[in-house]
């Protein structure tokens, strides 16, 4: 089940009473990617294992409507996130959003090894809606990424106000087993900055449980840093090019 969430949290893990980014279309920049690992997800009564990744953007400008607020009360930019199944299968939401964002279909070669960290610092046109309020009347109504589009003038790689972060679960778990793992200390420091709800979500993954010895199940996770399309052969190379797409070259697309 696809789920989206805002990373604007209060000290108790709730964003209910904080000012929220309103529905609309914005300019923004990707600044954070978090590998959540693999967990059971329930959809219409069926349980499946899904490997997920959170992609987060900081908002820089309101486009439609143009008077929407883009800054919180403390002056920091609003952030909005999407939680995706880590798959480039043609029907996967991540695949659809990335194609819309870059304005061009993936080649078969790209589908075999796409480095998701290339998204960091990339500008986007972000369509934001709100999640449905919960049936209990508490919670929900939070900003979510409904779609991504290529920004006017093409995608740029720029600096962000928030520190750019990419959390790789494999490196973090290897660090737990071997503190000398390259890059492991940085991942551990990053993990410690996550709010409790996010740490608990990662700890609930098959990968984490296996690493700390609380699970004997085999993980279905691929490396999120090198997304592989598990059904590349079923992807169509056809793409409905527009006049703008015809003007693009590979050098115009940073990812």
One Martini backbone bead per residue (centre of mass of N, CA, C, O) as a GRO file, in nm:
protein
  255
    1UNK     BB    1   0.093   0.037   0.026
    2UNK     BB    2   0.072   0.356  -0.033
    3UNK     BB    3   0.270   0.608   0.141
    4UNK     BB    4   0.253   0.930   0.299
    5UNK     BB    5   0.472   1.192   0.440
    6UNK     BB    6   0.570   1.407   0.682
    7UNK     BB    7   0.883   1.545   0.827
    8UNK     BB    8   0.706   1.728   1.013
    9UNK     BB    9   0.784   1.719   1.353
   10UNK     BB   10   0.732   1.661   1.670
   11UNK     BB   11   0.849   1.553   1.972
   12UNK     BB   12   0.599   1.321   1.965
   13UNK     BB   13   0.550   1.258   1.639
   14UNK     BB   14   0.354   1.500   1.572
   15UNK     BB   15   0.177   1.704   1.304
   16UNK     BB   16  -0.114   1.814   1.374
   17UNK     BB   17  -0.032   2.121   1.513
   18UNK     BB   18   0.104   2.206   1.260
   19UNK     BB   19   0.189   2.372   1.011
   20UNK     BB   20   0.084   2.332   0.666
   21UNK     BB   21   0.116   2.231   0.367
   22UNK     BB   22  -0.052   2.316   0.092
   23UNK     BB   23  -0.224   2.259  -0.163
   24UNK     BB   24  -0.032   2.222  -0.473
   25UNK     BB   25   0.220   2.396  -0.661
   26UNK     BB   26   0.579   2.341  -0.663
   27UNK     BB   27   0.895   2.430  -0.586
   28UNK     BB   28   1.181   2.198  -0.556
   29UNK     BB   29   1.418   1.997  -0.349
   30UNK     BB   30   1.616   1.733  -0.312
   31UNK     BB   31   1.754   1.616   0.027
   32UNK     BB   32   1.616   1.319   0.092
   33UNK     BB   33   1.715   0.966   0.147
   34UNK     BB   34   1.538   0.665   0.261
   35UNK     BB   35   1.607   0.347   0.369
   36UNK     BB   36   1.362   0.113   0.498
   37UNK     BB   37   1.327  -0.146   0.367
   38UNK     BB   38   1.161  -0.453   0.457
   39UNK     BB   39   0.801  -0.514   0.465
   40UNK     BB   40   0.488  -0.557   0.569
   41UNK     BB   41   0.199  -0.518   0.356
   42UNK     BB   42  -0.139  -0.406   0.356
   43UNK     BB   43  -0.380  -0.500   0.086
   44UNK     BB   44  -0.686  -0.599   0.077
   45UNK     BB   45  -0.579  -0.844   0.283
   46UNK     BB   46  -0.292  -0.843   0.167
   47UNK     BB   47   0.040  -0.979   0.206
   48UNK     BB   48   0.345  -0.795   0.146
   49UNK     BB   49   0.666  -0.746   0.036
   50UNK     BB   50   0.836  -0.423   0.085
   51UNK     BB   51   1.051  -0.198  -0.060
   52UNK     BB   52   1.150   0.120   0.081
   53UNK     BB   53   1.134   0.483   0.006
   54UNK     BB   54   1.228   0.810   0.100
   55UNK     BB   55   1.133   1.125  -0.051
   56UNK     BB   56   1.265   1.459  -0.001
   57UNK     BB   57   1.141   1.801   0.001
   58UNK     BB   58   1.210   2.133  -0.050
   59UNK     BB   59   1.049   2.437  -0.047
   60UNK     BB   60   1.066   2.746  -0.262
   61UNK     BB   61   0.783   2.765  -0.440
   62UNK     BB   62   0.478   2.903  -0.529
   63UNK     BB   63   0.256   2.846  -0.806
   64UNK     BB   64  -0.025   2.673  -0.725
   65UNK     BB   65  -0.081   2.887  -0.552
   66UNK     BB   66   0.123   3.176  -0.500
   67UNK     BB   67   0.019   3.223  -0.177
   68UNK     BB   68   0.153   3.001  -0.059
   69UNK     BB   69   0.322   2.872   0.189
   70UNK     BB   70   0.697   2.795   0.235
   71UNK     BB   71   0.718   2.878   0.540
   72UNK     BB   72   0.787   2.858   0.849
   73UNK     BB   73   0.792   3.027   1.146
   74UNK     BB   74   1.125   2.980   1.154
   75UNK     BB   75   1.203   2.992   0.821
   76UNK     BB   76   1.172   2.724   0.720
   77UNK     BB   77   1.121   2.499   0.494
   78UNK     BB   78   0.912   2.311   0.366
   79UNK     BB   79   0.823   1.961   0.373
   80UNK     BB   80   0.802   1.679   0.135
   81UNK     BB   81   0.682   1.339   0.096
   82UNK     BB   82   0.765   1.006  -0.033
   83UNK     BB   83   0.650   0.667  -0.039
   84UNK     BB   84   0.829   0.398  -0.198
   85UNK     BB   85   0.862   0.154  -0.403
   86UNK     BB   86   1.168  -0.013  -0.488
   87UNK     BB   87   1.080   0.036  -0.820
   88UNK     BB   88   1.107   0.012  -1.199
   89UNK     BB   89   0.852  -0.074  -1.268
   90UNK     BB   90   0.626   0.049  -1.485
   91UNK     BB   91   0.379   0.056  -1.252
   92UNK     BB   92   0.538   0.209  -1.063
   93UNK     BB   93   0.538   0.504  -0.898
   94UNK     BB   94   0.835   0.574  -0.922
   95UNK     BB   95   0.856   0.550  -1.226
   96UNK     BB   96   0.638   0.762  -1.298
   97UNK     BB   97   0.765   1.005  -1.146
   98UNK     BB   98   1.044   1.006  -1.287
   99UNK     BB   99   0.945   1.043  -1.575
  100UNK     BB  100   0.795   1.309  -1.521
  101UNK     BB  101   1.037   1.464  -1.406
  102UNK     BB  102   1.243   1.421  -1.658
  103UNK     BB  103   1.075   1.383  -1.945
  104UNK     BB  104   1.175   1.071  -1.970
  105UNK     BB  105   1.250   0.775  -2.050
  106UNK     BB  106   1.390   0.486  -1.981
  107UNK     BB  107   1.639   0.293  -2.032
  108UNK     BB  108   1.743  -0.023  -2.016
  109UNK     BB  109   2.013   0.047  -1.881
  110UNK     BB  110   1.898   0.221  -1.648
  111UNK     BB  111   1.713  -0.007  -1.524
  112UNK     BB  112   1.969  -0.191  -1.426
  113UNK     BB  113   2.118   0.091  -1.276
  114UNK     BB  114   1.985   0.309  -1.055
  115UNK     BB  115   2.095   0.601  -0.893
  116UNK     BB  116   1.919   0.760  -0.644
  117UNK     BB  117   2.131   0.980  -0.543
  118UNK     BB  118   2.093   1.175  -0.798
  119UNK     BB  119   1.846   1.341  -0.671
  120UNK     BB  120   2.019   1.513  -0.518
  121UNK     BB  121   1.951   1.859  -0.583
  122UNK     BB  122   1.698   1.828  -0.750
  123UNK     BB  123   1.470   1.976  -0.931
  124UNK     BB  124   1.105   2.043  -0.895
  125UNK     BB  125   0.770   1.974  -0.971
  126UNK     BB  126   0.519   1.984  -0.713
  127UNK     BB  127   0.250   1.778  -0.623
  128UNK     BB  128   0.018   1.869  -0.365
  129UNK     BB  129  -0.143   1.688  -0.111
  130UNK     BB  130  -0.373   1.525   0.106
  131UNK     BB  131  -0.446   1.327   0.336
  132UNK     BB  132  -0.667   1.144   0.486
  133UNK     BB  133  -0.860   1.144   0.729
  134UNK     BB  134  -0.927   0.982   0.992
  135UNK     BB  135  -1.193   0.798   1.117
  136UNK     BB  136  -1.133   0.912   1.423
  137UNK     BB  137  -1.043   1.232   1.382
  138UNK     BB  138  -0.724   1.159   1.398
  139UNK     BB  139  -0.535   1.264   1.178
  140UNK     BB  140  -0.409   1.340   0.901
  141UNK     BB  141  -0.387   1.584   0.657
  142UNK     BB  142  -0.117   1.549   0.504
  143UNK     BB  143   0.137   1.598   0.318
  144UNK     BB  144   0.186   1.502  -0.035
  145UNK     BB  145   0.314   1.336  -0.304
  146UNK     BB  146   0.142   1.314  -0.613
  147UNK     BB  147   0.366   1.453  -0.804
  148UNK     BB  148   0.609   1.482  -1.073
  149UNK     BB  149   0.793   1.745  -1.250
  150UNK     BB  150   0.925   1.925  -1.489
  151UNK     BB  151   1.082   2.203  -1.481
  152UNK     BB  152   1.126   2.500  -1.579
  153UNK     BB  153   1.423   2.469  -1.771
  154UNK     BB  154   1.477   2.230  -1.610
  155UNK     BB  155   1.701   2.045  -1.442
  156UNK     BB  156   1.865   2.120  -1.138
  157UNK     BB  157   2.169   2.151  -0.948
  158UNK     BB  158   2.143   2.237  -0.604
  159UNK     BB  159   2.134   2.390  -0.326
  160UNK     BB  160   2.044   2.344   0.018
  161UNK     BB  161   1.924   2.421   0.325
  162UNK     BB  162   1.929   2.141   0.369
  163UNK     BB  163   2.083   1.867   0.432
  164UNK     BB  164   2.219   1.628   0.248
  165UNK     BB  165   2.065   1.294   0.242
  166UNK     BB  166   2.174   0.935   0.251
  167UNK     BB  167   2.022   0.637   0.352
  168UNK     BB  168   2.199   0.328   0.403
  169UNK     BB  169   2.114   0.029   0.528
  170UNK     BB  170   2.352  -0.156   0.463
  171UNK     BB  171   2.573   0.015   0.596
  172UNK     BB  172   2.452   0.027   0.876
  173UNK     BB  173   2.442  -0.283   0.930
  174UNK     BB  174   2.744  -0.333   0.887
  175UNK     BB  175   2.825  -0.151   1.127
  176UNK     BB  176   2.697  -0.325   1.351
  177UNK     BB  177   2.903  -0.564   1.282
  178UNK     BB  178   3.125  -0.337   1.159
  179UNK     BB  179   3.273  -0.040   1.256
  180UNK     BB  180   3.474  -0.034   0.987
  181UNK     BB  181   3.276   0.053   0.796
  182UNK     BB  182   3.238   0.227   0.527
  183UNK     BB  183   3.029   0.491   0.632
  184UNK     BB  184   2.891   0.390   0.902
  185UNK     BB  185   2.911   0.628   1.102
  186UNK     BB  186   2.734   0.821   0.938
  187UNK     BB  187   2.478   0.644   0.945
  188UNK     BB  188   2.453   0.637   1.254
  189UNK     BB  189   2.425   0.941   1.296
  190UNK     BB  190   2.173   0.970   1.120
  191UNK     BB  191   1.987   0.776   1.271
  192UNK     BB  192   1.995   0.944   1.545
  193UNK     BB  193   1.820   1.189   1.406
  194UNK     BB  194   1.580   1.031   1.400
  195UNK     BB  195   1.283   0.976   1.469
  196UNK     BB  196   1.119   0.730   1.626
  197UNK     BB  197   0.925   0.641   1.395
  198UNK     BB  198   1.161   0.591   1.192
  199UNK     BB  199   1.332   0.395   1.348
  200UNK     BB  200   1.103   0.183   1.384
  201UNK     BB  201   1.061   0.126   1.084
  202UNK     BB  202   1.347   0.017   1.034
  203UNK     BB  203   1.340  -0.202   1.268
  204UNK     BB  204   1.094  -0.357   1.109
  205UNK     BB  205   1.280  -0.477   0.922
  206UNK     BB  206   1.423  -0.754   0.794
  207UNK     BB  207   1.716  -0.655   0.790
  208UNK     BB  208   1.741  -0.569   1.087
  209UNK     BB  209   1.652  -0.835   1.223
  210UNK     BB  210   1.879  -1.003   1.098
  211UNK     BB  211   2.126  -0.837   1.203
  212UNK     BB  212   2.021  -0.871   1.525
  213UNK     BB  213   1.874  -1.168   1.552
  214UNK     BB  214   1.524  -1.152   1.511
  215UNK     BB  215   1.558  -1.306   1.224
  216UNK     BB  216   1.514  -1.581   0.965
  217UNK     BB  217   1.438  -1.428   0.730
  218UNK     BB  218   1.437  -1.352   0.398
  219UNK     BB  219   1.523  -1.100   0.210
  220UNK     BB  220   1.392  -0.884  -0.072
  221UNK     BB  221   1.619  -0.686  -0.092
  222UNK     BB  222   1.753  -0.434  -0.263
  223UNK     BB  223   1.954  -0.198  -0.358
  224UNK     BB  224   1.857   0.128  -0.343
  225UNK     BB  225   2.116   0.264  -0.474
  226UNK     BB  226   2.045   0.019  -0.706
  227UNK     BB  227   1.803   0.013  -0.893
  228UNK     BB  228   1.607  -0.273  -0.999
  229UNK     BB  229   1.435  -0.411  -1.257
  230UNK     BB  230   1.229  -0.696  -1.226
  231UNK     BB  231   1.075  -0.605  -1.526
  232UNK     BB  232   1.227  -0.495  -1.789
  233UNK     BB  233   1.102  -0.664  -2.029
  234UNK     BB  234   0.806  -0.517  -1.985
  235UNK     BB  235   0.916  -0.263  -2.090
  236UNK     BB  236   0.857   0.016  -2.274
  237UNK     BB  237   1.031   0.224  -2.510
  238UNK     BB  238   0.795   0.392  -2.536
  239UNK     BB  239   0.726   0.754  -2.596
  240UNK     BB  240   0.540   1.053  -2.559
  241UNK     BB  241   0.661   1.291  -2.729
  242UNK     BB  242   0.736   1.615  -2.708
  243UNK     BB  243   0.865   1.901  -2.805
  244UNK     BB  244   1.038   1.930  -2.549
  245UNK     BB  245   1.163   1.645  -2.549
  246UNK     BB  246   1.316   1.675  -2.826
  247UNK     BB  247   1.522   1.895  -2.692
  248UNK     BB  248   1.646   1.680  -2.530
  249UNK     BB  249   1.922   1.565  -2.349
  250UNK     BB  250   2.115   1.383  -2.144
  251UNK     BB  251   2.253   1.647  -2.024
  252UNK     BB  252   1.964   1.766  -1.911
  253UNK     BB  253   1.972   1.499  -1.722
  254UNK     BB  254   2.086   1.417  -1.395
  255UNK     BB  255   1.899   1.111  -1.397
   0.00000   0.00000   0.00000
